């Protein structure tokens, strides 16, 4: 009976040490078995005889940890009062109410025999356990244990010295630091600091068209993630239109050169759908003038264009539905004028005939369609290729001064289209006029990605495979050409600045500026694929990024530019600067890591630890150690000498049962706190030989040089109810220890007060990213925060505004008596 009951008690709050070890052994058995392992957590009343038997067996083996001690004491406290008179390892503890310890939501059966028979039958799913988490959490706060003998591992913990949070049904015990008084009365406040978007790094040229224009104000207009950027190419300043709630897909400029139309794709904010739409806004004031088609478009909007003949009275839109619906809207009223299905094939571009707004052209995969709008109805005519080879893709088109249509295709040709009289002899009296190819001009090797008309009838074309920009005369005779450097990729789009100077958007997410005579230089650059690695320099205003595009980039936060970029053989996932500031270590996807000299960009050291990806690199505060966290569940420790240029293996931290996600060093450089993929919080004594500290209570008052671990009592309040453990990808405490920034899985950046040790702490919430935010980091002076998205390849630089005096300890003392102000952004 005792043995059977003991097996049922392993999920009691407070007895987590042995439980977690057992959970870790069962980690790889699949989610179903993991859920079943929780079924014994909610059971029948436990009889006093059972608890007495447990006391004898549990303490005679001599293996209980201080946390096991606290758990057993909690059981005694909630048992019947006559148990307190029993002599043994536990001191007498009185309980106000005489009642057996009853598991939550279990039936109270009067017959003990029936209880014993049902102990092995009753089960509860892990999903049911989640619904009980609040009540379990309240019970966890009532832990009281007796005093142990001097030198024993049975510590003394008072009521309220620990609390629990639950992630996916798993309890995580956190010990409250001594400097947090009156934990129950502690009130969480919004931080006095705020964030203001300062700079956007990157440009979406890899997979989008119609993404770069030039305004008479001297500003280039382009987009990345959820932000439309207006970048003054001479003053090197940025303004930002930020009313989109998901990734911007395309934009166009009104004939008045002031209004801009930009569209977004559909998305989801947690469980709330975000519908695609088109915003018409003023580029001078950044005020939204009209929202078009909210709730009408499916999936997203791929192409937009203003009419020209009637001074931009109408807007045509192609959505991303299966039928690629073409719709025409009244710009002033925001109402739909007409709509028609185009094709099931991809559609790349749409535009009005500049001399007749009733004529619209679309092009895409293997087609060019000529539409005529009359009385709210569309009539379609398909372009006929005739004797010419039909290309797989018609990439782009423009109108010539003579009214002809010029298309660029995947065969590298520019085709001139015109109307052809009806062939009555062949097709009979009912024959109608057709649109046919009048001329074919060989232009590029590979695709013609973009065409740009110039004043006077001249034309620019941009090539894909050959990366050439060619200027053509009005009769399509080549005049000049140049080739952009290979590192920038193919030409995605072209924008005319003044007839001589050009802006070039490339497929490798760069914007170039230059002329045919002087060549082109980059004014905007960015990553090409998902990014994870982010580190800020310890003393100057630079930061380093790395990602799946195998690029390692060093950026300057003051000059807002890329200092240098190198390409590796494997992709980087994490990085950290040595405190001396002359080298940076980068962890790669294969277990290899390297140390780069910031001046020469050369590799000064290179090592391999395991064969799985590395997730975190962290130097100790004095730079004498480097900790390397890996997906093989180990933390590798290296001695660092010669100003970060020489490394020797010191030891290995072995104890996690899942991959390492985050780690931090203590201020004295002797200890490490680490998190893992199964939501463990472990502490290590590095000076003692990478020893695992079993008694986590002893680490509750330790001060940490950095705080990036997403699990810990100091950042408990950043987690929302029902979080699954992956909702927060990264966090970073400011160097002044006043605030903590959080990168979540819902495209948001949050700013919390630090510390925030209680659930549901309020935060300022900031939007801009169009993908999961993978990392955040403060600059060395806390003047700026950097955040980077995953798939949106965007880096946002936020300026930290406001903030009072005092440190986090002073605020803890005062926050117990002050009320939380009305949140400015969110109360999550």
MILOLUM-259130 format. One record per residue (C-alpha): residue in three letters; x, y, z. Coordinates in steps of 0.5 Angstrom, whole numbers, plus 500, padded with zeros to 3 digits. Layout:
BEGIN
> ALA X Y Z
...
***
This chain:
BEGIN
> UNK 500 500 500
> UNK 506 505 502
> UNK 509 503 495
> UNK 503 504 491
> UNK 501 511 494
> UNK 508 513 494
> UNK 508 513 486
> UNK 502 517 486
> UNK 505 523 490
> UNK 511 525 486
> UNK 507 531 483
> UNK 506 534 489
> UNK 508 542 489
> UNK 514 543 492
> UNK 517 536 490
> UNK 520 538 484
> UNK 527 535 484
> UNK 526 528 483
> UNK 520 529 479
> UNK 524 533 474
> UNK 529 528 473
> UNK 524 522 472
> UNK 521 527 467
> UNK 527 528 464
> UNK 528 521 463
> UNK 521 520 460
> UNK 522 526 455
> UNK 523 522 449
> UNK 517 518 449
> UNK 513 522 445
> UNK 507 527 447
> UNK 502 522 449
> UNK 506 518 454
> UNK 508 525 457
> UNK 501 527 458
> UNK 500 520 461
> UNK 506 522 466
> UNK 501 527 469
> UNK 495 523 470
> UNK 497 521 477
> UNK 497 528 479
> UNK 490 529 481
> UNK 488 523 486
> UNK 484 521 492
> UNK 485 524 499
> UNK 491 521 502
> UNK 491 518 509
> UNK 495 519 515
> UNK 498 512 515
> UNK 500 513 508
> UNK 504 520 510
> UNK 507 516 516
> UNK 510 511 511
> UNK 512 516 507
> UNK 516 519 512
> UNK 520 513 514
> UNK 522 511 507
> UNK 523 518 504
> UNK 528 520 510
> UNK 531 513 511
> UNK 534 513 504
> UNK 538 519 506
> UNK 537 522 499
> UNK 532 527 500
> UNK 534 534 497
> UNK 532 541 501
> UNK 527 542 496
> UNK 524 534 497
> UNK 525 536 505
> UNK 520 542 503
> UNK 515 538 500
> UNK 515 533 505
> UNK 513 538 510
> UNK 508 541 506
> UNK 505 534 506
> UNK 505 534 514
> UNK 502 541 515
> UNK 496 539 511
> UNK 495 532 514
> UNK 491 531 520
> UNK 493 534 526
> UNK 494 528 530
> UNK 500 527 525
> UNK 504 533 529
> UNK 505 529 535
> UNK 509 523 531
> UNK 517 524 533
> UNK 521 523 527
> UNK 526 527 522
> UNK 520 532 521
> UNK 519 537 527
> UNK 512 538 529
> UNK 507 543 525
> UNK 501 545 527
> UNK 495 546 522
> UNK 489 550 523
> UNK 484 545 520
> UNK 484 538 521
> UNK 483 535 514
> UNK 486 530 510
> UNK 490 532 504
> UNK 485 532 498
> UNK 488 533 491
> UNK 484 538 487
> UNK 478 536 483
> UNK 478 529 486
> UNK 472 526 489
> UNK 471 525 497
> UNK 469 518 498
> UNK 467 515 505
> UNK 470 508 504
> UNK 477 507 505
> UNK 477 501 501
> UNK 474 504 495
> UNK 479 509 495
> UNK 485 504 495
> UNK 481 501 489
> UNK 480 507 485
> UNK 487 510 486
> UNK 490 506 480
> UNK 484 507 476
> UNK 483 515 476
> UNK 487 519 471
> UNK 487 526 469
> UNK 489 529 462
> UNK 495 534 462
> UNK 490 539 458
> UNK 485 538 465
> UNK 491 539 469
> UNK 493 546 465
> UNK 486 548 467
> UNK 487 547 475
> UNK 494 551 474
> UNK 492 557 478
> UNK 489 553 484
> UNK 496 549 484
> UNK 500 555 484
> UNK 496 558 490
> UNK 498 551 494
> UNK 505 552 492
> UNK 506 558 495
> UNK 504 555 502
> UNK 510 551 503
> UNK 513 551 510
> UNK 518 546 512
> UNK 521 545 519
> UNK 528 547 521
> UNK 534 542 519
> UNK 540 541 523
> UNK 546 545 522
> UNK 550 543 516
> UNK 544 539 513
> UNK 541 539 506
> UNK 535 540 509
> UNK 534 548 509
> UNK 529 553 513
> UNK 524 556 508
> UNK 519 561 510
> UNK 512 561 508
> UNK 512 565 501
> UNK 519 564 500
> UNK 518 560 493
> UNK 512 560 488
> UNK 511 556 482
> UNK 509 558 474
> UNK 506 552 470
> UNK 508 551 462
> UNK 505 546 458
> UNK 503 543 465
> UNK 510 543 468
> UNK 511 546 474
> UNK 517 551 475
> UNK 519 552 482
> UNK 522 559 483
> UNK 525 562 490
> UNK 524 569 491
> UNK 530 573 493
> UNK 531 576 500
> UNK 530 583 497
> UNK 523 582 495
> UNK 519 583 501
> UNK 511 582 502
> UNK 511 578 495
> UNK 504 578 495
> UNK 503 585 496
> UNK 508 587 490
> UNK 505 591 485
> UNK 508 591 478
> UNK 508 597 474
> UNK 509 599 467
> UNK 517 602 466
> UNK 518 609 466
> UNK 522 608 459
> UNK 519 608 452
> UNK 521 606 445
> UNK 521 610 439
> UNK 523 607 432
> UNK 529 610 430
> UNK 532 606 424
> UNK 530 600 420
> UNK 535 596 417
> UNK 534 592 411
> UNK 529 592 404
> UNK 525 586 402
> UNK 527 585 395
> UNK 528 578 395
> UNK 521 576 393
> UNK 517 582 392
> UNK 516 587 386
> UNK 513 594 386
> UNK 517 595 392
> UNK 522 602 391
> UNK 520 609 388
> UNK 523 616 389
> UNK 519 622 391
> UNK 520 629 389
> UNK 522 630 396
> UNK 528 626 395
> UNK 526 620 399
> UNK 526 613 397
> UNK 520 609 399
> UNK 521 602 400
> UNK 518 597 405
> UNK 520 591 410
> UNK 516 587 415
> UNK 510 591 417
> UNK 514 598 416
> UNK 514 603 410
> UNK 521 607 410
> UNK 522 614 407
> UNK 529 614 406
> UNK 532 621 404
> UNK 538 619 400
> UNK 542 625 401
> UNK 540 627 408
> UNK 541 620 410
> UNK 534 620 415
> UNK 528 616 415
> UNK 521 616 417
> UNK 516 611 418
> UNK 509 609 416
> UNK 507 604 421
> UNK 500 603 420
> UNK 500 596 417
> UNK 499 590 422
> UNK 502 585 418
> UNK 508 584 412
> UNK 507 589 407
> UNK 507 586 400
> UNK 507 592 395
> UNK 506 599 394
> UNK 505 605 388
> UNK 505 612 388
> UNK 499 617 386
> UNK 500 621 380
> UNK 500 627 385
> UNK 507 624 388
> UNK 504 625 395
> UNK 499 620 396
> UNK 502 613 397
> UNK 498 606 397
> UNK 501 600 400
> UNK 498 593 401
> UNK 499 588 406
> UNK 498 580 407
> UNK 493 577 411
> UNK 496 574 418
> UNK 494 572 425
> UNK 496 576 432
> UNK 495 570 437
> UNK 488 567 435
> UNK 486 574 432
> UNK 486 574 424
> UNK 489 580 421
> UNK 485 581 414
> UNK 489 584 408
> UNK 487 591 406
> UNK 490 597 402
> UNK 492 603 406
> UNK 492 610 402
> UNK 496 615 406
> UNK 500 622 405
> UNK 507 621 405
> UNK 508 628 407
> UNK 504 627 414
> UNK 504 620 414
> UNK 497 620 416
> UNK 492 615 413
> UNK 487 617 408
> UNK 483 611 406
> UNK 483 604 408
> UNK 481 600 402
> UNK 478 593 402
> UNK 478 591 409
> UNK 475 584 409
> UNK 474 583 402
> UNK 481 581 400
> UNK 483 574 401
> UNK 490 572 403
> UNK 494 578 401
> UNK 494 584 396
> UNK 500 582 391
> UNK 499 588 386
> UNK 496 595 386
> UNK 496 601 381
> UNK 493 608 381
> UNK 489 611 375
> UNK 493 616 371
> UNK 488 619 366
> UNK 483 622 371
> UNK 488 624 376
> UNK 488 618 380
> UNK 481 617 382
> UNK 481 610 382
> UNK 485 604 385
> UNK 486 597 382
> UNK 488 591 386
> UNK 490 584 385
> UNK 489 580 391
> UNK 492 573 393
> UNK 486 568 392
> UNK 486 562 388
> UNK 482 566 382
> UNK 487 573 383
> UNK 481 577 384
> UNK 482 584 380
> UNK 478 590 383
> UNK 477 597 382
> UNK 476 602 388
> UNK 474 609 388
> UNK 480 612 392
> UNK 476 618 395
> UNK 470 614 397
> UNK 473 607 399
> UNK 468 603 395
> UNK 469 598 390
> UNK 467 600 383
> UNK 468 593 379
> UNK 471 586 380
> UNK 472 580 376
> UNK 476 573 377
> UNK 483 574 373
> UNK 486 567 373
> UNK 488 561 377
> UNK 496 562 375
> UNK 500 567 378
> UNK 499 575 377
> UNK 505 579 378
> UNK 503 586 375
> UNK 497 590 374
> UNK 496 598 371
> UNK 491 602 368
> UNK 493 605 361
> UNK 495 612 362
> UNK 491 615 357
> UNK 484 611 358
> UNK 482 609 365
> UNK 477 604 362
> UNK 483 600 360
> UNK 487 595 365
> UNK 493 590 363
> UNK 495 584 368
> UNK 501 580 367
> UNK 504 574 370
> UNK 505 566 369
> UNK 504 565 361
> UNK 499 571 360
> UNK 498 578 358
> UNK 491 580 359
> UNK 488 586 356
> UNK 481 588 360
> UNK 476 593 358
> UNK 471 596 364
> UNK 465 598 362
> UNK 458 600 366
> UNK 461 596 372
> UNK 463 590 367
> UNK 470 587 365
> UNK 471 584 358
> UNK 478 580 357
> UNK 482 580 351
> UNK 488 575 352
> UNK 495 577 348
> UNK 496 573 342
> UNK 504 570 342
> UNK 503 567 335
> UNK 509 565 332
> UNK 513 568 338
> UNK 515 563 343
> UNK 511 563 349
> UNK 515 565 355
> UNK 514 562 362
> UNK 513 568 365
> UNK 511 575 363
> UNK 515 579 369
> UNK 513 586 368
> UNK 510 591 363
> UNK 510 599 361
> UNK 507 603 356
> UNK 511 607 351
> UNK 509 614 349
> UNK 506 611 343
> UNK 501 607 347
> UNK 504 601 346
> UNK 505 596 351
> UNK 512 593 353
> UNK 513 587 357
> UNK 519 584 360
> UNK 519 576 360
> UNK 523 570 363
> UNK 526 569 356
> UNK 530 575 356
> UNK 526 579 351
> UNK 522 586 351
> UNK 516 584 347
> UNK 512 590 344
> UNK 504 589 344
> UNK 499 593 339
> UNK 492 592 337
> UNK 491 588 330
> UNK 485 589 326
> UNK 480 584 326
> UNK 481 578 321
> UNK 475 578 318
> UNK 477 573 312
> UNK 479 568 317
> UNK 475 569 323
> UNK 469 571 319
> UNK 464 577 320
> UNK 464 577 328
> UNK 472 577 329
> UNK 474 582 334
> UNK 481 586 334
> UNK 486 583 338
> UNK 493 584 341
> UNK 499 581 338
> UNK 506 582 339
> UNK 509 587 334
> UNK 516 586 335
> UNK 521 582 339
> UNK 527 585 342
> UNK 533 581 345
> UNK 535 585 352
> UNK 538 580 357
> UNK 541 573 359
> UNK 535 570 363
> UNK 529 574 366
> UNK 527 581 365
> UNK 525 583 372
> UNK 523 590 371
> UNK 522 596 366
> UNK 522 603 368
> UNK 520 609 363
> UNK 524 615 363
> UNK 522 622 360
> UNK 523 623 353
> UNK 521 616 351
> UNK 527 612 353
> UNK 527 606 357
> UNK 531 602 363
> UNK 531 595 363
> UNK 534 590 369
> UNK 536 583 368
> UNK 536 577 373
> UNK 542 572 371
> UNK 546 577 367
> UNK 545 583 373
> UNK 545 588 367
> UNK 542 595 367
> UNK 541 597 360
> UNK 538 604 357
> UNK 534 604 351
> UNK 532 609 346
> UNK 525 610 344
> UNK 525 606 338
> UNK 529 600 343
> UNK 536 601 341
> UNK 541 600 346
> UNK 545 606 349
> UNK 548 604 355
> UNK 549 599 360
> UNK 552 597 366
> UNK 553 591 371
> UNK 552 591 378
> UNK 556 587 383
> UNK 555 580 384
> UNK 554 580 391
> UNK 548 584 391
> UNK 544 579 386
> UNK 540 581 380
> UNK 536 587 379
> UNK 529 587 382
> UNK 527 594 381
> UNK 529 601 378
> UNK 527 608 380
> UNK 529 614 376
> UNK 532 620 381
> UNK 533 625 376
> UNK 534 622 369
> UNK 541 620 370
> UNK 542 618 377
> UNK 538 611 379
> UNK 536 607 385
> UNK 536 600 384
> UNK 533 595 388
> UNK 536 588 388
> UNK 534 581 390
> UNK 539 580 395
> UNK 535 585 399
> UNK 540 591 397
> UNK 538 598 395
> UNK 544 601 390
> UNK 545 608 388
> UNK 549 611 382
> UNK 549 612 375
> UNK 552 609 368
> UNK 558 613 369
> UNK 560 612 376
> UNK 557 606 378
> UNK 553 604 384
> UNK 554 603 391
> UNK 549 601 396
> UNK 545 605 401
> UNK 541 600 404
> UNK 543 593 406
> UNK 540 587 410
> UNK 540 580 411
> UNK 537 575 406
> UNK 534 569 411
> UNK 532 568 418
> UNK 536 571 423
> UNK 538 569 430
> UNK 544 571 433
> UNK 545 578 435
> UNK 550 581 440
> UNK 552 589 442
> UNK 559 591 443
> UNK 561 592 450
> UNK 564 599 449
> UNK 562 602 442
> UNK 556 603 438
> UNK 556 597 434
> UNK 552 590 434
> UNK 553 584 430
> UNK 548 579 427
> UNK 548 572 424
> UNK 543 568 421
> UNK 541 562 416
> UNK 544 566 410
> UNK 551 565 412
> UNK 552 572 413
> UNK 556 575 419
> UNK 554 583 419
> UNK 557 588 423
> UNK 553 594 424
> UNK 554 602 426
> UNK 548 604 430
> UNK 550 612 430
> UNK 551 612 422
> UNK 546 607 421
> UNK 550 603 416
> UNK 553 596 415
> UNK 561 596 417
> UNK 562 590 414
> UNK 560 583 412
> UNK 563 576 411
> UNK 560 570 409
> UNK 561 563 412
> UNK 561 556 410
> UNK 555 554 415
> UNK 550 559 418
> UNK 551 562 425
> UNK 546 562 430
> UNK 549 566 436
> UNK 554 571 438
> UNK 557 575 443
> UNK 563 580 444
> UNK 569 579 448
> UNK 569 584 454
> UNK 575 587 451
> UNK 572 589 445
> UNK 577 586 440
> UNK 574 580 438
> UNK 567 576 437
> UNK 565 569 438
> UNK 560 566 433
> UNK 556 559 434
> UNK 554 555 428
> UNK 549 550 426
> UNK 554 544 426
> UNK 557 545 433
> UNK 563 549 430
> UNK 564 556 433
> UNK 569 561 431
> UNK 572 567 434
> UNK 573 573 429
> UNK 578 579 429
> UNK 573 585 429
> UNK 579 589 425
> UNK 581 584 420
> UNK 575 580 420
> UNK 580 574 420
> UNK 578 568 424
> UNK 583 567 430
> UNK 580 561 433
> UNK 576 555 431
> UNK 573 550 435
> UNK 568 544 435
> UNK 563 542 441
> UNK 559 536 439
> UNK 555 535 432
> UNK 549 539 434
> UNK 547 547 433
> UNK 550 552 438
> UNK 544 556 441
> UNK 548 561 446
> UNK 555 564 447
> UNK 556 568 453
> UNK 563 571 456
> UNK 564 571 463
> UNK 564 579 466
> UNK 571 579 466
> UNK 572 575 460
> UNK 576 570 463
> UNK 571 564 461
> UNK 567 563 455
> UNK 560 559 456
> UNK 558 555 449
> UNK 551 552 450
> UNK 549 547 445
> UNK 543 543 443
> UNK 547 536 445
> UNK 544 539 452
> UNK 551 541 454
> UNK 555 547 456
> UNK 562 547 454
> UNK 566 552 458
> UNK 573 555 456
> UNK 579 559 459
> UNK 580 565 455
> UNK 587 568 455
> UNK 591 573 450
> UNK 585 578 450
> UNK 580 573 447
> UNK 585 570 442
> UNK 587 564 446
> UNK 582 558 448
> UNK 583 552 452
> UNK 577 547 454
> UNK 576 548 462
> UNK 570 543 463
> UNK 563 541 461
> UNK 556 542 465
> UNK 553 536 464
> UNK 546 535 467
> UNK 540 538 463
> UNK 536 533 459
> UNK 534 538 453
> UNK 538 543 449
> UNK 540 549 452
> UNK 537 555 450
> UNK 539 561 454
> UNK 545 562 460
> UNK 548 568 464
> UNK 554 569 468
> UNK 554 571 475
> UNK 557 578 477
> UNK 563 575 480
> UNK 564 570 474
> UNK 564 564 478
> UNK 556 561 477
> UNK 552 560 471
> UNK 544 560 470
> UNK 542 556 464
> UNK 535 554 461
> UNK 533 549 457
> UNK 528 546 452
> UNK 524 543 457
> UNK 524 549 461
> UNK 529 547 467
> UNK 533 552 471
> UNK 539 550 473
> UNK 545 553 476
> UNK 552 551 476
> UNK 559 553 480
> UNK 564 554 475
> UNK 570 555 479
> UNK 568 548 483
> UNK 569 545 476
> UNK 562 546 473
> UNK 559 543 478
> UNK 551 542 478
> UNK 548 546 484
> UNK 542 541 487
> UNK 540 546 492
> UNK 537 552 488
> UNK 535 556 494
> UNK 542 558 495
> UNK 542 561 488
> UNK 536 566 490
> UNK 540 572 492
> UNK 546 571 487
> UNK 547 577 482
> UNK 547 576 475
> UNK 552 580 470
> UNK 546 579 464
> UNK 539 577 464
> UNK 537 573 458
> UNK 534 567 461
> UNK 527 567 459
> UNK 525 563 466
> UNK 527 566 472
> UNK 524 569 478
> UNK 526 576 476
> UNK 522 575 469
> UNK 516 571 471
> UNK 512 576 470
> UNK 513 577 462
> UNK 510 570 461
> UNK 502 570 459
> UNK 497 565 462
> UNK 497 559 457
> UNK 504 560 454
> UNK 507 554 451
> UNK 514 555 453
> UNK 516 557 446
> UNK 512 564 446
> UNK 518 568 448
> UNK 524 567 444
> UNK 529 572 448
> UNK 529 577 453
> UNK 535 582 455
> UNK 535 586 461
> UNK 538 593 461
> UNK 545 594 463
> UNK 542 599 468
> UNK 537 594 471
> UNK 531 598 470
> UNK 528 594 464
> UNK 527 588 460
> UNK 526 587 453
> UNK 522 581 451
> UNK 522 578 444
> UNK 515 574 443
> UNK 513 569 437
> UNK 507 574 435
> UNK 511 579 432
> UNK 512 584 438
> UNK 517 587 442
> UNK 515 588 449
> UNK 518 593 455
> UNK 517 591 462
> UNK 520 594 468
> UNK 525 590 471
> UNK 525 586 476
> UNK 518 583 474
> UNK 517 577 479
> UNK 509 577 479
> UNK 505 574 473
> UNK 501 579 469
> UNK 506 584 469
> UNK 504 590 465
> UNK 508 592 459
> UNK 509 597 453
> UNK 508 593 447
> UNK 511 595 440
> UNK 509 593 433
> UNK 513 593 426
> UNK 516 586 425
> UNK 512 581 420
> UNK 515 575 423
> UNK 517 572 430
> UNK 522 576 433
> UNK 528 572 435
> UNK 532 576 439
> UNK 533 583 443
> UNK 539 586 446
> UNK 541 593 449
> UNK 547 597 446
> UNK 552 598 452
> UNK 549 605 454
> UNK 542 603 454
> UNK 541 608 449
> UNK 538 604 444
> UNK 535 597 443
> UNK 535 592 437
> UNK 530 587 435
> UNK 530 582 429
> UNK 525 578 426
> UNK 526 571 423
> UNK 523 571 416
> UNK 522 578 415
> UNK 530 579 415
> UNK 529 586 419
> UNK 533 589 424
> UNK 529 595 428
> UNK 533 600 432
> UNK 529 603 438
> UNK 531 609 441
> UNK 530 609 449
> UNK 526 615 451
> UNK 525 617 458
> UNK 526 614 465
> UNK 527 616 472
> UNK 533 615 477
> UNK 534 609 481
> UNK 535 602 480
> UNK 531 596 481
> UNK 532 595 488
> UNK 530 602 490
> UNK 524 600 486
> UNK 522 594 489
> UNK 522 597 496
> UNK 517 603 493
> UNK 513 598 489
> UNK 509 595 494
> UNK 505 601 496
> UNK 504 605 489
> UNK 499 603 484
> UNK 500 601 477
> UNK 499 607 472
> UNK 494 606 467
> UNK 498 602 461
> UNK 500 606 455
> UNK 500 600 451
> UNK 498 593 454
> UNK 497 589 460
> UNK 500 583 458
***
